[in-house]
């Protein structure tokens, strides 16, 4: 009952349809609201790309200009971070950006569900990237990869102190990337829920209060716009850090 | 936290990864090559 009025209630993962199949010890396959919204996100991403495909015409439309500028900025990100010789990572970064962006923007629709507010999804992505980057580094540099944990030019006496610090900071990446995304989205959506819980009753408390409520409401609209901006910023930050981690694995500092 | 219900851990991660793999496949197979073709066509037109 407490959960019903909590600002965290909007993040609850609930089962919409579930099937109990007699495989692997009566496994439960369920379509949750998170699952539904991931499918909606994919649909929106692909629909946006279809809309912006512009029938393969050379002259761009408004939709394709927005998409081409997005592609150009992500392409320059990958090129500047990882290097022109490693554009093979562009599809991954591109997909990651559009998935997180549309998942975040989709969550700004009232009564919707934000996929990235799920800690498991955000941490799953960041741990996957961390493991992938570590495997990439090991496969490229073999045993030499561990020199990453010894900063170049450090005095020999400081090495026993620096190596644990470097290892901890390297391991912290796995968590920090996901927590940054998840915490930003959860805090933003909780704030909107709490503020709207205060403002909505003001419109029904008499004419004078309703007129005065326009002032906090206009601030609230500003915070909604901020939340939309955060959706873009977090998607971009996630991608820029992923590119930076891949760069570290390829070039080792 | 409601989203930490252990029962859905695998479900959530499976959905997220399935979606990401689908997107990477579609983008790298159909969308991104089209960008390259489009940009190279523009370069050819402007240089010729």
Interface residues (C-beta under 8 A of the other chain):
Chain A: X3 X8 X9 X11 X12 X13 X15 X28 X30 X32 X34 X35 X38 X39 X41 X42 X45 X46 X49 X53 X56 X58 X68 X71 X90 X91 X92 X94 X95 X96 X98 X99 X115 X117 X118 X119 X120 X121 X124 X125 X128
Chain B: X1 X2 X3 X4 X5 X7 X8 X9 X11 X12 X13 X15 X16 X17 X18 X19 X20 X22 X23 X24 X26 X27 X28 X31 X32 X34 X35 X38 X41 X42 X45
